Amino acid sequence: MPLLQQDQLSRLLEKGERGGVFFLFGAEEFLKEEAITKIVDAHLDPATRDFNFDQFDAASGNIDTLASILQTPPLLAEWRVVVVRGVQALAGAPRGRTLLEQLLEHDMPGLVVVLSGQIPDRSKAQIYDLLKRKARAIEFAPLTGGDLPGWLMTRARAAGVELVPDAARALVAAIGTDVGALERELAKLQDFVGARRRIELTDVETAVGKVTHQDRWEWFDLVGSGRIREARAALPALFDARESGVGLVLGLGTHFIRLALAAAGGEGALQKVLPPHQRWLAGRIAGQAKNWSAAALDRALADLLRADRLLKSASLSEEQVLDELLLRLEAIRLPASAA
């Protein structure tokens, strides 16, 4: 069966599609654990939960013990749930692989098995393909910094709260990329705004703390909007916040590729290629694209490539390379702004 998207799990459980094997894989542990909780809660009655819920660590547990657990029928309930963490330890052992294959080939009435773990880098083991095909498989890849504001806005919306984009970005800038910590702070903010049901930038600054350093996303927007002098003035703050020149050039390169896509095909074309948690950016970037001609965008991408090479080979400092890049961008943008 095809891989499920993360947001499909709740709908599947709400429709009453129960039982069988779930394969949750990827490096984002917080979201995997959240999914495990949803699966367990959907199948088990609190009154009989203690009799019908087992957790097994594949890295340290005995395979014979797991096999015995899997053969135990539900007690006074419809379902028994077994959660196996670190499933890659089973996949790496012949007896473990045999056990997994048997689980996938033979439906066991009343049994729900949740296999959680990571697929090792560059692994070509066929067992993982089998798990993806025959289990209800969901990937939990790490959320990138660019994904997190959109992810937070989606989470807030699901709770009936509007989290404005600038507030979402400020929250990530203040807390960092720990998904669990961000979720906890979002819950606090929802309580903070109460019946207002809208979280503004000022709410984040009041309840979480004001971000004193330059926000890298705000800086990309400054450049994309053609506010180059402001972007140059903000460079020292970015480097004080331990941003790297290479990271800024790569991020700015992605931003300008998106500007070029929006300029060529409009907001809709850009939205189609953006990752799911970043599609909200399409309108903002399409507005910024109006500040640049097609020729200027081509030149900008060439200048960004040049800056990347300078950072890796020249004796100039990172700040000097970025400042020179911004001067070149300012020069090529002028004809577009005068048009």
N, C-alpha and C positions, 0 to 999 in steps of 0.2 A: 504494500500500500504506500501511497506517497507520504512524504514527511508532512507532519502537521505543523502549522504555525503556532507560536506560543499562545496567541489570543484565541485559537480554536479549541484549546483544551477545555475551558470553562463551558463553551457552547456544547461540546460533545458530551460532557458529563451532565449538563442540564437536560439534554435530550434523552438521557437514560441509557446511553451506550456504556455499559459497565463490563467489568471482568477483563480477562486476558492479560497480555504483557505490555507494559509501557517501557520504552527505552528513552531515557532523558540523558542527553550527552552534551558536552561542551564545558567551557571553563567558567561560566557565570554561575557560581555556586548559590548565591542568594536566590536567584530566580528558579533554579532547579529545586531548591528546598521548598520554595513557595508552591511550586507545581506538585511536589510530593504531598504536601499538606492538603491541597485541593483534592487529589485523588483519594487519599486516605479518608478525608471527611465525607466525600461523596459515597463511599462504600460502607463505612462502618457506623453502626449505632453506638452512641456513647455508652449505653448500658452494657453492651457486650464487647466493647472495644478491647479491653485488657485480655480477653480470651482469644482474640482473632487478629492481633496485630503483632508482627515480628519484624525486627530490624537486624540486618546481618552485614558485617564488614568483611567484604571479600578479600581484603588485603591480609587480614589476620585470622579469619575464621576458617573452620574445617569444612571441606566440601561435603563430607558425609553428614555433618550436622545440618548444612543447608538442604541437602537432599531430603533428610528426615523432616525438616520444617515444611518443605514444599509438599510433602505427601500427607500432612495433617489436614483433615477436613475442617470446615467451619464448625464452631460450637454454638448452638442456640442462635444462629444468625445465617443470613444468606451468603455472606462473603467472608473470606479470610484474606488479609492483605500482608504481603511480605515485601519489604523494601530492602534491596540489596545495593549497598553503596560500594564504590570502587570496583565496578563490574569489569574493568580492564584486567584486574588480577585473575578473574575467572577466564576471560578470553585468552589470556596468555598461557594457560595450563591445559593440557589435553583433556583431563577429566572435567575441568571447568567448561571447556567448549562443548563437550558431549552433553553436559547437563543443560547448557543454554540451548543447544539444538533440540533436545527433547522437549524443553519448555515451549519452544516455538512450533514444534511439529504436532504436539499432542495437547489439545485443549483439555484443561482440568476444571470441571465444574466447581463453581464456588471459590475459585482462586484468582486473586489479583496479584501480579508480580510487577514491582516497579524496579527497574534496573537503572541505576544512576552512576555516571562516571564520565570518563574522557576517552576519546579515541587518540592513541598515541600519535605524535607527529609522524607523517610519512608512512603510517601503517598501511599495509596492503592485505591485512588479515581478512579473509572472506567472512569471518563470523560477524564483523561489523556491518558488512553489506546485508547479510542475512537478517540481522537485528533491525536494520533500517527498513527492509522490505516486509518483514512478517510481524513486527511489533508496531504498536502505535508510537512512532518515533518523533521526538521533538528535539531540535538543536537549540542549545542555549549558549550562543557565542557571546564573548565579552562585548558589552556596549562600549563604543568608542566615546571619546569626549564630545564629538560632534553629535552623537546620538542622544546623549543624556538629557539635554533640555527638552527635546521632543518627547522622549520617553516620560519625563516628569509631567509634561503637559497632558499626555494621554492618561497617565495614572490619576492625575487630579480630575480630569474630565469624567473618568469612570466613577469617581466618588461624588460627582455633581458639583465640582468646584472648577472655576476658570483660573488657570495659572498663566498670566500674561508672559510672552516670550522673554522680555527683559528680566522679569523676575526669575524665570526658569534658568536663564543663563547666569544670573547673579548667584543663585543657589548652588549651581555646580561650581562656580568660581570660588565660593566661600567654603564649601564642604569638600570638594574634590570628586573623585570618580568612584568612590566606594558606594555601590548601589544600595546596600543595606542602610548605610548612614544617610543617604539622600532620601530614602523612603521614610525613615524615622523623622527627619526634619520636615518633610512634606506633611506628614501627619500632624506635627506640632503646628505648622502654619495653617492647616485646615481648622484646627481648634482655635487658633489665634484670630482668624477672620470671622469665625462663627457664621451667623446667618447671612453675612454679606456675600459669602460664597464666591469671592473673587480675590485672588492673591496678586497684589501689585508689588512693584520693585521696593516701594517704601516699607511694605510689610516684611520683606526679606531683610532689609537693612535694620528694621526695628527688632524683629524676633530672632534673627539668626546672627546678624552683625554686618556692618557695612564692609564691602570689599574695597580695600585700600589700594590694591594694585590694579593695573590696567587689564581689562578683560580682553583676551585674545580675539574672541568673536566680535566684540565691539570694534576692535582695531581693524579686522578684516572688513567690517561694514564701513568704517571710515574711508578706507582705501577704495572700496567698491563704489562708494558714493562720490568719489572724487575729492574728498576732503583731505588732500594729501598733506597740507601743512599741519593739520591737527594730528595726522598719523605720524609725521616726523617728530612732533613734539612729544608724542607718547612713547617713542622708542625706548628712552632710558627706563621708564617705568616697567616696560615689558621685560627688559633684561634684568632689572632689579628683582622681578618675580621669577627669575631663573628660566625664562623662555630661551630657547636656542635659536640661533640664526637659521640653521637648516630646517628646524621645525616650523618657523614662521614662513619661510619661503615655500615649503611644501604646502602648508595650509593656505597661503595666499595663491599658490598655483591652482589648488583645487577650486578656490573661490573664483578665479578668473576663467577657468574652464567652464564653470557653471554660468558665469556672466556671458561667455561666448555662446553657450547653448541657449540661454534665454534670449539673447539678441537675435539668434538665427531662427529659433522656432517658437519663441514666446513662452509664457509661464507654463502652459500645459505640457510642452515638450520637455521642459526642465523637470517638472514634477514626475514624469514617467521614469526618469533615470535616477532620481534621488532615492536613497535608502528610506524605508518606511518611516522611521522616526525623524527624518529630516525633510519630509515633503512640505511641511509648513513653511519652509524657507523659500519656496518657489516664488511667491508673490513679492517678498522682500528683495530677492536677487533680481527678479525681472524689473523692478523699479530702478535698481542701481544700474542695470545694463543700459538704461537710456542715457547715462552719462558718458558712454564710450561708443565711438564709431567702430565698425568692423575692422578697419585697418588698425585702429589703436589697440584693439583687443589682440590682434595678431602680434603686434609689436610688444605688447605687455607680456605675452606668453614667452616670446623670445628673450625678453629682458629677464624674466624670472629664471629661465634656463641658464642664462649667463650668470646671474647672481648665485645660483646653486653651484656652478662650476667654480666661481671665485671663492666661495666659502670653503670648498674642498681643496683648493690648490694655491690660493694667493696668500700673501703675507698680511693682507688687510685684516682688521678686526671685524668681528661679526656686525657690530654696530655701524662701522664704516660702510660695509657692503650693503646693509639694509638701507642706510641713509642715501647712498648713491642710487640704489634701485628706486627709491621713492622719488628722487629728483628726476630720474628718467621717466617714471610713470606720469609725473606732473607735466613734463614737457610734451608727452604724446597725447595727453588728455585735453590739452588746451584747444586744439582745433575742433574737437567734438563739442566742447562747452561753448565755443564761439559760434557754432553752426546754428 
